Amino acid sequence: MDSDQVALLLFDLAFILVLAQGLGYLATKMRQPPVVGEILAGVLLGPTLFDGAVSHQLFTEAIRPVLSGMANVGVALFMFGVGLEVERHALRGRGRMTAAATIGSTMVPFVLGTGLAYYLLRTHEPENKAAFIVFIGLSMSVTAFPVLARILTDRGLAKTTLGGIALAAAAVVDLVAWTALAGVQAAVGSEGEYWRVGLMVPFVLLMLFLVRPVLRRWILRDRDGDGCGPTSAHVYALVLIGALVCGAATEMMGMHYIFGAFIFGLVMPREGATRLRSDVMDHTGRVTSVLLPVYFVVAGLKVDLGGFGWAEIVQLGAILLVAVVGKFGGTYLGARTTGLPARPATALATLMNTRGLTELVILGVGVQTGLLDGSLYSLMVVMALVTTGMTGPMLAQIYKEPVVVPHAVAEEREPRGDPTAAGGRGAEPVLTKPGD
């Protein structure tokens, strides 16, 4: 890169951060998660406005590969954070209600999504139709675990019974989605070298039975017994190196780098590592706060809504209908079958309809593997933005009055000591209004 290109790159980064921070701040003022404003910033900088005149001037062909590289690092660290945030007790579930909500939130949108895929095949022609059908089903099923956790925290619901159920269900749903997505990419992106994809099995076993014990012994050997000791710079560097190396390993296996980073986050020590996880999430969050807006712009450069006609509008309506009815309806029905009253079930279904950045990452895999063309990718990004934006206003309507979960339902939560339950055994299972 010459001097002019370096100057343009630095200016682009500054401009991206200013726009993302500004729209993210406006989103919070409208009781939306910041990611809604950041995704919108990426779309606005793409070719949708002014026929791409802005994007062509700001993001030249020489600059875009550099931005893409930075975006990839940001997504890898984001996926590492997603894996790190998944608690083992969440994966075990929270009784009958979590199991029913998880099944409803996964299977109903997946089945409706496969039906939508057959409809979309009339105007879109992917090379692998079977993989396309499965992919569309998966894209309808996903829930943005990190965004959902942030919404629950901002609204004071993270430590309630319903908040714990939502987090547990979202964790399981996303784990299933990522595993299935890995299978889809293996079928599409292996290019006949299936032996490379087969390396994922020994890779996962290596991570579980060698890397994880080594991490526990090496990282925790100098820490307090309760895991509250400070995290040194070399420990954080080791964690960062591990996430990036694992991402590189799965990429070389013919899979996406996000799977390696996600798996490394999953195998990080939990017990006795409270301060470690908090510090790592804090440091990683600072890096991703700079790099993820770059990813939104890189993703937004592929979104072009300017030339859409009635055919695309009808397709967008079908996508939104399936996404909302499938996710919301499936979760609601699953929760109601276990005896959860209508209003808490509605709140749970609303939370599970959040897609956010997680959906964008999945859609990026779809573009990379050739399952999504530019038009369909644009429509799916709009769906992710709309479904995430719906969550705040719907929760505000639901929580005009306090929502009470019956004691019989609350008793299904985790035993004493679960940080996401409503205060432990015997606590009042009342889901208070936001801000109470």
C-alpha positions in Angstrom: 0.0 0.0 0.0 1.3 3.4 -0.9 1.0 6.5 1.4 -2.4 7.6 -0.1 -3.9 4.2 0.4 -2.7 4.1 4.0 -4.2 7.5 4.7 -7.5 6.5 3.1 -7.5 3.3 5.2 -7.1 5.2 8.4 -9.8 7.7 7.4 -12.2 4.8 6.5 -11.6 3.2 9.9 -12.3 6.5 11.6 -15.4 7.2 9.5 -16.7 3.6 10.1 -16.3 4.0 13.9 -17.9 7.4 14.0 -21.0 6.2 12.0 -21.3 3.0 13.9 -20.9 4.7 17.3 -23.4 7.4 16.3 -26.1 5.1 15.0 -25.5 2.6 17.8 -26.0 5.4 20.3 -29.2 6.4 18.6 -30.4 2.8 18.6 -29.9 2.7 22.4 -31.9 5.9 22.8 -34.8 4.1 21.0 -34.4 1.1 23.4 -32.7 -1.0 20.7 -29.5 -3.0 21.0 -26.5 -1.0 19.6 -26.0 -3.8 17.0 -29.2 -2.6 15.2 -27.6 0.8 14.5 -24.3 -0.7 13.6 -25.8 -3.1 11.0 -27.8 -0.1 9.6 -24.5 1.8 9.3 -23.1 -1.0 7.2 -26.1 -1.0 4.9 -26.1 2.8 4.5 -22.4 2.7 3.5 -23.1 0.0 0.8 -24.4 0.4 -2.7 -28.1 0.9 -1.6 -27.7 4.7 -1.4 -26.6 6.9 -4.4 -26.0 3.8 -6.5 -22.8 3.0 -4.6 -21.1 6.3 -5.2 -20.2 6.7 -1.6 -18.9 3.2 -1.2 -16.8 3.3 -4.4 -15.2 6.6 -3.3 -14.5 5.6 0.3 -13.8 1.9 -0.1 -11.6 1.4 -3.1 -10.6 -1.9 -4.6 -7.2 -1.6 -2.9 -8.7 -0.9 0.6 -11.5 -3.6 0.6 -9.2 -6.6 1.0 -7.6 -5.0 4.0 -11.0 -4.2 5.6 -12.1 -7.8 4.9 -9.1 -9.1 6.7 -9.8 -6.9 9.7 -13.4 -8.0 9.6 -12.5 -11.7 9.6 -10.3 -11.2 12.7 -13.2 -9.4 14.4 -15.7 -12.1 13.6 -13.3 -14.8 14.8 -12.9 -13.1 18.2 -16.6 -12.5 18.3 -17.3 -16.2 17.8 -14.7 -17.1 20.4 -16.6 -14.8 22.8 -19.9 -16.6 21.9 -18.3 -19.9 22.8 -16.8 -18.5 26.0 -20.2 -17.1 27.1 -22.0 -20.5 26.8 -22.3 -22.0 30.2 -22.3 -25.7 30.8 -25.4 -25.5 33.0 -27.2 -23.7 30.1 -26.3 -26.6 27.8 -27.8 -29.0 30.2 -31.1 -27.1 30.0 -33.6 -26.1 32.6 -36.1 -28.8 32.7 -39.2 -29.5 30.7 -39.8 -25.9 29.8 -36.4 -25.2 28.3 -36.5 -28.4 26.3 -39.9 -27.6 24.9 -38.9 -24.0 24.1 -35.7 -25.2 22.4 -37.4 -27.8 20.3 -40.2 -25.4 19.3 -37.7 -22.6 18.6 -35.6 -24.9 16.4 -37.8 -27.3 14.6 -40.8 -25.1 13.7 -38.7 -22.4 12.0 -36.5 -25.0 10.4 -39.5 -26.8 8.8 -41.1 -23.6 7.6 -37.7 -22.4 6.4 -37.2 -25.5 4.2 -40.7 -24.8 2.7 -39.6 -21.2 2.1 -36.4 -22.5 0.4 -38.5 -24.4 -2.2 -40.4 -21.2 -2.9 -37.1 -19.3 -3.3 -35.7 -21.9 -5.7 -38.1 -20.6 -8.3 -36.0 -17.4 -8.7 -32.7 -18.4 -7.2 -30.5 -21.2 -8.6 -27.8 -22.4 -6.2 -25.5 -25.2 -7.4 -26.3 -27.4 -4.4 -30.1 -27.3 -4.0 -30.2 -29.7 -1.0 -27.6 -27.7 0.9 -29.5 -24.5 0.0 -32.8 -25.9 1.5 -31.1 -26.9 4.7 -29.2 -23.6 4.9 -32.4 -21.5 4.6 -34.0 -23.6 7.4 -31.0 -23.0 9.6 -31.0 -19.3 8.9 -34.6 -19.2 10.1 -33.8 -21.1 13.3 -30.9 -19.1 14.7 -31.1 -16.9 17.8 -28.4 -14.2 18.6 -27.2 -15.4 22.0 -24.9 -12.4 22.7 -27.6 -9.9 21.6 -30.2 -11.7 23.7 -28.0 -11.7 26.7 -27.4 -7.9 26.3 -31.1 -7.2 26.0 -31.8 -9.2 29.2 -29.1 -7.4 31.1 -30.2 -3.9 29.9 -33.8 -4.6 30.9 -33.0 -6.2 34.3 -34.2 -9.7 33.2 -30.9 -11.6 33.2 -31.4 -13.0 36.7 -35.1 -13.8 36.4 -36.4 -17.3 35.8 -37.6 -16.4 32.3 -34.3 -14.8 31.5 -32.5 -17.9 32.5 -34.8 -20.1 30.4 -34.2 -17.8 27.4 -30.4 -17.9 27.8 -30.4 -21.7 28.1 -32.7 -22.2 25.1 -30.7 -19.7 23.0 -27.4 -21.4 23.9 -28.7 -24.9 22.9 -30.4 -23.5 19.7 -27.2 -21.8 18.5 -25.0 -24.8 19.4 -27.3 -27.0 17.2 -27.3 -24.3 14.5 -23.5 -24.0 14.3 -23.0 -27.8 14.3 -25.6 -28.2 11.5 -24.0 -25.3 9.6 -20.6 -27.0 9.8 -22.2 -30.0 8.2 -23.7 -27.9 5.4 -20.4 -26.3 4.7 -18.7 -29.6 4.7 -21.1 -30.8 2.0 -20.6 -27.7 -0.1 -17.1 -26.4 0.4 -15.0 -29.6 0.6 -14.5 -29.6 -3.2 -14.1 -33.4 -3.1 -11.4 -33.4 -0.4 -13.6 -34.9 2.3 -10.6 -36.3 4.2 -9.9 -32.7 5.2 -13.4 -32.3 6.7 -12.9 -35.6 8.5 -10.1 -34.0 10.4 -12.7 -32.1 12.4 -13.3 -35.3 14.5 -9.8 -35.6 15.8 -9.6 -31.9 16.1 -12.6 -31.7 18.4 -11.3 -34.7 20.4 -7.9 -33.0 20.7 -9.5 -29.8 22.0 -11.6 -31.7 24.6 -9.0 -34.2 25.9 -5.7 -32.4 25.5 -6.1 -28.7 25.0 -8.7 -28.2 27.6 -6.8 -29.9 30.5 -3.6 -28.1 29.5 -5.4 -24.8 29.5 -6.8 -25.5 33.0 -3.4 -26.4 34.4 -1.4 -23.7 32.8 -3.8 -20.8 33.0 -5.1 -21.5 36.5 -1.9 -22.6 38.2 -1.0 -19.2 39.6 -4.6 -18.1 40.2 -6.6 -18.0 43.4 -8.8 -21.0 44.3 -11.9 -19.0 43.6 -10.6 -17.7 40.3 -10.6 -14.1 41.3 -6.9 -13.4 40.8 -5.8 -10.9 38.1 -5.2 -12.0 34.5 -1.7 -11.4 33.3 -0.9 -10.1 29.8 0.8 -13.3 28.7 -2.3 -15.3 29.7 -4.5 -13.1 27.6 -2.0 -13.3 24.7 -2.1 -17.1 25.0 -5.9 -17.1 24.8 -5.9 -14.8 21.8 -3.3 -16.9 20.0 -5.4 -20.1 20.7 -8.6 -18.6 19.3 -6.8 -17.5 16.1 -4.9 -20.7 15.6 -8.0 -22.8 16.1 -9.8 -20.6 13.5 -6.9 -21.1 11.1 -7.0 -24.8 11.7 -10.7 -25.3 10.8 -10.3 -23.0 7.8 -7.5 -25.2 6.5 -9.7 -28.3 7.0 -12.2 -26.8 4.5 -14.5 -25.5 7.2 -15.1 -21.8 8.2 -12.7 -20.2 10.7 -15.6 -19.3 12.9 -16.0 -22.9 14.0 -12.4 -23.2 15.3 -12.7 -19.9 17.3 -16.1 -21.0 18.7 -14.8 -24.4 19.8 -11.8 -22.8 21.5 -14.2 -20.6 23.5 -16.2 -23.6 24.5 -13.2 -25.5 25.9 -11.9 -22.6 27.9 -11.9 -23.4 31.7 -15.0 -22.5 33.6 -14.6 -23.6 37.2 -12.2 -21.5 39.1 -11.8 -19.0 36.3 -14.4 -16.4 37.0 -12.0 -13.5 36.8 -10.2 -14.9 33.8 -13.4 -15.2 31.8 -14.4 -11.7 32.8 -11.0 -10.2 31.9 -10.8 -12.0 28.6 -14.3 -11.0 27.6 -13.5 -7.4 28.6 -10.2 -7.3 26.5 -11.8 -9.1 23.6 -14.8 -6.8 23.7 -12.5 -3.8 23.3 -11.0 -5.3 20.2 -14.2 -6.4 18.6 -15.8 -3.0 19.3 -13.4 -1.7 16.7 -13.3 -4.6 14.3 -17.0 -5.6 14.2 -18.2 -2.3 12.7 -15.7 -3.0 9.9 -17.4 -6.3 9.4 -20.8 -4.6 9.2 -19.4 -2.4 6.4 -17.9 -5.3 4.6 -21.2 -7.1 4.8 -23.1 -3.9 3.9 -21.1 -3.6 0.7 -22.9 -6.7 -0.6 -26.3 -5.4 0.3 -28.0 -3.5 -2.5 -31.7 -2.7 -2.0 -31.8 0.1 -4.6 -33.0 -1.9 -7.6 -35.6 -4.1 -5.9 -39.0 -4.4 -7.5 -42.2 -6.1 -6.5 -40.8 -9.5 -6.9 -38.1 -8.9 -4.3 -40.7 -7.1 -2.0 -42.9 -10.2 -2.1 -39.9 -12.4 -1.4 -39.0 -10.2 1.6 -42.5 -10.4 2.9 -42.4 -14.2 2.7 -39.0 -14.3 4.4 -40.2 -12.1 7.2 -43.4 -14.0 7.6 -41.6 -17.4 7.9 -38.9 -15.9 10.2 -41.3 -14.3 12.7 -44.1 -16.9 12.6 -41.7 -19.8 12.8 -39.5 -18.5 15.6 -42.1 -16.7 17.6 -44.8 -19.3 17.0 -42.6 -22.3 17.7 -41.2 -20.9 20.9 -44.6 -19.8 22.1 -46.2 -23.2 21.4 -43.4 -25.0 23.0 -43.5 -22.9 26.2 -47.3 -23.1 26.4 -47.3 -26.9 26.2 -45.4 -26.9 29.5 -47.9 -24.7 31.3 -46.2 -21.3 31.0 -48.9 -18.6 31.0 -49.5 -16.6 27.8 -47.7 -13.4 28.7 -44.4 -15.0 29.9 -44.5 -17.3 26.9 -45.0 -14.3 24.6 -42.0 -12.6 26.2 -39.9 -15.7 25.7 -40.9 -16.0 22.1 -40.1 -12.4 21.5 -36.6 -12.8 22.9 -35.9 -15.9 20.9 -36.8 -14.0 17.7 -33.7 -11.9 18.1 -31.1 -12.7 15.4 -28.5 -9.8 15.2 -24.9 -10.3 14.3 -25.1 -14.1 14.6 -27.5 -14.2 11.6 -25.0 -12.0 9.6 -22.2 -14.4 10.3 -24.3 -17.3 9.1 -25.3 -15.4 6.0 -21.7 -14.6 5.3 -21.0 -18.3 5.2 -23.9 -18.7 2.8 -22.3 -16.1 0.4 -18.9 -17.6 0.7 -20.1 -21.1 -0.1 -22.3 -19.9 -3.0 -25.6 -20.8 -1.4 -26.8 -17.1 -1.4 -26.7 -14.7 -4.3 -26.5 -11.0 -3.9 -30.2 -10.4 -4.0 -31.2 -13.1 -1.5 -28.3 -12.1 0.8 -29.7 -8.5 0.8 -33.2 -9.7 1.7 -31.9 -11.9 4.5 -29.9 -9.1 6.0 -33.0 -7.0 6.1 -34.8 -9.8 7.8 -32.0 -10.0 10.5 -32.3 -6.2 11.0 -36.1 -6.2 11.3 -36.4 -9.2 13.6 -33.8 -7.8 16.0 -35.4 -4.4 15.9 -38.8 -5.9 16.8 -37.6 -7.2 20.1 -37.4 -4.0 22.1 -40.8 -2.5 21.1 -42.5 -5.9 21.7 -40.9 -6.3 25.1 -42.0 -2.8 26.0 -45.6 -3.7 25.3 -45.4 -7.0 27.1 -43.9 -5.4 30.2 -46.3 -2.6 30.7 -47.4 -4.6 33.7 -45.3 -7.0 35.8 -45.2 -10.6 34.4 -45.4 -13.3 37.0 -44.2 -16.9 36.4 -46.1 -19.4 38.7 -44.1 -21.1 41.4 -44.7 -24.4 39.8 -42.9 -23.2 36.7 -40.2 -21.4 38.7 -39.2 -24.6 40.5 -38.0 -26.0 37.2 -35.0 -23.7 37.2 -31.5 -24.8 38.1 -30.6 -25.7 41.7 -29.2 -23.2 44.2 -26.2 -21.3 43.0 -27.3 -20.8 39.4 -26.4 -17.2 38.6 -29.2 -16.8 36.0 -32.1 -18.0 38.2 -34.2 -15.5 40.1 -32.2 -15.4 43.3 -32.0 -19.1 44.1 -34.4 -21.5 45.7 -37.4 -19.8 47.3 -36.9 -16.5 45.5 -40.1 -14.7 44.3 -40.5 -15.7 40.6 -41.7 -12.3 39.5 -40.4 -10.8 36.3 -40.4 -7.1 37.0 -40.9 -4.3 34.6 -37.8 -2.9 32.9 -36.0 -0.5 35.1 -37.7 -1.7 38.4 
